[in-house]
Structures are given as structure tokens and as C-alpha cells.
Amino acid sequence: MSSQPAFVIPDLCDAHPDLVRVAEPIFTGFGGVAAFGGPMRTIKCFEDNSVVAERVREPGEGAVLVVDGGGSLRCALVGDNLARAAMDNGWAGLLVFGCVRDVDELAAIEVGIQALASHPLRSIKRDQGLRDVAVDFSGLRFVPDQYLYADNNGIIIAPVDLLAL
């Protein structure tokens, strides 16, 4: 994983205690970038990664894709192909409330990825899912265009870009 992040989550929490909200500590880092952050884009889906696959092939422009997979531990929503697409298209990272797969490959891809767990089974494809809606999990409401920051210490969200303050 990248060794010199642009920020450290505890420092952001200390500097902006009135702005940050902290996610429950249920996620594990899988990507080749340990610290990532940016404006949020969201997807709500369940055991179907069709919309995720579509979205990571679009320009990410430094945003973080927040995937509410309903917390399912029955299949993976992101694997090495989608992670590479996210990296190639300029996404800063992915937060998956669900599973990922191809974890050894994910660790070598230069994009931040945090998820609940790994699972070898791929998702089904039904072309179902919602884009850019507020999603709720891990004790927080993730709202498109607000900001998410993640590193090995945890995940926080804020209504504004903390790095610009």
C-alpha cells in the first residue's frame, strides 16, 4: 500500500471535531492505496454489481464511490477488473458495504478500497441499482457531494472538503 498519505484520519478528527462524523469500525482495507478521500458518489444495490461496473467506467474525477450493498456477505460487488477500471478512470477510492474479491490483485491496484470482507463468488447481473441517492450504513448517512476520507485508522465523512480548510 502507498506509504505517504496526504492526511491522517485522527489528525482530521482533531482539527475538525465539529465537522466530522465517524463510521463504525467495520471495514477493512483491500486496495493499493491506504489513504483516500474526495467527494462522494453513491450506489445502492444488492448482490448485483451492474451499476457499480457501469459507474467505475465513467470519469471519477477524484471522487469516492460509496457502494451500499446492503451489507451482504454472500457475494462480491468489486473485484480486480472493476478496481482497475476505477483506477484507470480517476476514482480516488471505493467504500463497499459488502464484499470484494481477488484480494491479492486488489492490493496491487493503485486505488483505495475498503469493504466488509472478501468473498470468492461474483455478484449476479440484473442491471438493478440506484445512483446518487443518500445511503445509510455504519451509523452514518452518506450523501452525494459530501466528503469521505479513509485510511487504516477509520472512515470519516464531512459536509465540506476538510483538506481545503
C-alpha positions in Angstrom: 0.0 0.0 0.0 1.1 3.6 -0.6 3.1 4.7 2.4 2.7 8.5 2.5 -0.9 9.6 2.7 -1.9 13.2 2.2 -3.8 13.1 5.5 -4.2 11.0 8.6 -7.8 10.5 9.9 -7.1 11.1 13.6 -5.5 14.4 12.7 -8.5 15.4 10.6 -10.8 14.5 13.5 -8.7 16.6 15.9 -8.6 19.5 13.6 -12.3 19.5 12.7 -14.2 17.8 15.6 -17.4 19.8 14.8 -17.5 18.8 11.2 -16.5 15.1 11.1 -18.7 12.1 11.6 -17.0 8.7 12.1 -18.2 5.4 10.6 -18.5 2.4 12.8 -15.2 0.4 12.6 -16.4 -2.5 10.4 -14.3 -2.0 7.3 -11.0 -3.5 6.1 -8.6 -2.0 3.6 -8.0 -4.0 0.4 -6.7 -1.6 -2.2 -3.2 -0.5 -3.1 -3.8 3.0 -1.6 -4.2 3.1 2.1 -5.5 6.7 2.5 -8.0 8.1 0.1 -10.7 10.8 0.1 -12.9 13.0 -2.0 -16.4 14.0 -2.8 -18.9 11.0 -2.6 -20.8 9.4 -5.4 -23.2 6.7 -4.3 -24.8 3.5 -5.5 -27.4 1.4 -3.7 -27.6 -2.2 -4.9 -28.0 -5.7 -3.5 -26.0 -8.7 -4.8 -25.9 -7.1 -8.2 -22.9 -5.0 -9.3 -24.2 -3.9 -12.7 -24.4 -0.3 -11.7 -21.0 -0.4 -10.0 -19.4 -1.8 -13.2 -21.1 1.0 -15.2 -20.1 3.7 -12.8 -16.4 2.9 -12.4 -16.0 3.0 -16.2 -17.1 6.7 -16.1 -14.7 9.5 -15.1 -14.2 9.5 -11.4 -12.5 12.9 -11.1 -11.0 12.1 -7.7 -14.4 11.1 -6.1 -15.0 8.2 -3.8 -17.6 5.7 -4.9 -19.7 4.6 -1.9 -21.5 1.3 -2.6 -24.3 0.3 -0.3 -24.5 -3.4 -1.0 -26.9 -4.0 1.9 -24.1 -5.5 4.0 -24.4 -8.8 2.1 -21.7 -11.3 2.8 -23.0 -13.7 0.1 -21.1 -12.4 -3.0 -18.5 -9.8 -4.1 -19.5 -6.5 -5.6 -16.0 -5.5 -6.6 -13.1 -7.5 -8.0 -9.8 -6.8 -9.8 -11.4 -5.8 -13.1 -13.7 -3.1 -11.6 -10.9 -1.9 -9.3 -8.6 -1.4 -12.3 -11.4 0.4 -14.2 -11.8 2.7 -11.1 -8.1 3.4 -11.0 -7.9 4.0 -14.8 -10.9 6.4 -14.7 -9.6 8.5 -11.8 -11.6 7.4 -8.9 -9.9 8.0 -5.5 -11.4 5.0 -3.9 -14.3 2.8 -3.2 -16.1 2.1 0.1 -18.2 -1.1 -0.2 -20.8 -2.1 2.3 -20.5 -5.6 1.1 -17.7 -7.8 -0.1 -14.8 -7.7 -2.6 -12.8 -10.5 -4.3 -9.4 -11.0 -5.9 -7.9 -9.5 -2.8 -4.2 -10.2 -3.7 -4.7 -8.3 -7.0 -6.6 -5.5 -5.3 -3.6 -4.9 -3.0 -1.5 -4.1 -6.1 -4.0 -1.7 -7.8 -3.5 2.0 -7.0 -6.9 2.8 -5.8 -8.3 2.9 -2.2 -10.7 0.1 -1.4 -12.4 -0.6 1.9 -15.1 -3.3 2.3 -16.6 -5.6 4.9 -14.9 -8.8 3.8 -13.7 -10.9 0.9 -15.9 -13.4 -0.9 -14.9 -15.5 -3.9 -18.3 -15.6 -5.6 -19.2 -12.8 -8.1 -22.5 -11.0 -8.0 -25.4 -11.6 -10.3 -26.2 -9.1 -13.1 -29.7 -7.9 -13.3 -29.0 -4.2 -14.1 -30.6 -3.1 -10.8 -29.4 -0.4 -8.6 -29.7 3.3 -7.8 -27.2 6.0 -8.4 -26.6 9.2 -6.4 -29.0 8.6 -3.6 -28.3 9.1 0.1 -27.4 5.7 1.7 -27.3 4.7 5.3 -25.0 2.2 7.0 -22.2 2.0 9.6 -24.0 4.6 11.7 -23.9 7.3 9.0 -25.8 8.8 6.1 -23.6 9.0 3.1 -24.8 11.9 0.9 -23.6 12.5 -2.7 -21.2 15.5 -3.0 -20.3 15.5 0.7 -16.8 14.3 1.5 -15.4 11.0 2.7 -11.9 10.3 4.0 -10.5 6.9 4.8 -7.2 5.3 6.0 -6.1 2.4 8.2 -7.5 4.3 11.2 -11.0 4.5 10.0 -13.5 6.4 7.8 -15.0 9.8 8.3 -17.4 12.0 6.4 -17.8 15.7 6.4 -20.2 18.2 4.7 -17.2 20.1 3.2 -13.7 19.4 1.9 -11.6 19.3 5.0 -8.4 19.5 3.1 -9.4 22.9 1.7 -9.9 24.4 5.1 
